[in-house]
Amino acid sequence: CTLDSEVALRVGGDFFFDPQPGDSPVNLVLIAGGVGINPLFSILLHIADLHGYQEGKGNRNKLGTAKLYYSAKNTSELLFKKNILGLMKAFPGKITCCFHVTQQRSQICEELQPHITGK
C-alpha cells in the first residue's frame, strides 16, 4: 500500500481466500498475533499452492503478493515460523513476512533476525 491507498480490513469471524479464474490479482496483507496465525497460515499455504500450480501448469488465476505481519511475545511463541520462512524462500517476492516480538529476552537466531522487528 501507499499513502492514501484504500484497504479493506476484516477482524474475526469466518474468512477465507479463494480466488477464481478471471479474478483480478490482489495483494494480501495478513495481520496476526499469537495463535491468531492459524487461519492465516492456512491462507498462506493455499497461496503457496496456487503459486506452485501457476508456475508448473500455467494456472489461469492471476496472483498478487502476500505479506504477513505476525506478532508474539517472543520468537518461541511464533508458531509455524520455520514453515513461513520456507514459504518465503520458495516464493521470493511473492510471500513475505515481518515478525514482531514484544518481550524477547534471549538472542534471536540468525535465520529470523532479518525478519524481526521490535526486541
Rosetta blueprint (number, residue, H / E / L):
1 C L
2 T L
3 L L
4 D L
5 S L
6 E L
7 V L
8 A L
9 L L
10 R L
11 V L
12 G L
13 G L
14 D L
15 F L
16 F L
17 F L
18 D L
19 P L
20 Q L
21 P L
22 G L
23 D L
24 S L
25 P L
26 V L
27 N L
28 L E
29 V E
30 L E
31 I E
32 A E
33 G E
34 G H
35 V H
36 G H
37 I H
38 N H
39 P H
40 L H
41 F H
42 S H
43 I H
44 L H
45 L H
46 H H
47 I H
48 A H
49 D H
50 L H
51 H H
52 G H
53 Y H
54 Q H
55 E H
56 G H
57 K H
58 G L
59 N L
60 R L
61 N L
62 K L
63 L L
64 G L
65 T L
66 A E
67 K E
68 L E
69 Y E
70 Y E
71 S E
72 A E
73 K L
74 N L
75 T H
76 S H
77 E H
78 L L
79 L L
80 F L
81 K H
82 K H
83 N H
84 I H
85 L H
86 G H
87 L H
88 M H
89 K H
90 A H
91 F L
92 P L
93 G L
94 K L
95 I E
96 T E
97 C E
98 C E
99 F E
100 H E
101 V E
102 T L
103 Q L
104 Q L
105 R L
106 S L
107 Q L
108 I L
109 C L
110 E L
111 E L
112 L L
113 Q H
114 P H
115 H H
116 I E
117 T E
118 G L
119 K L
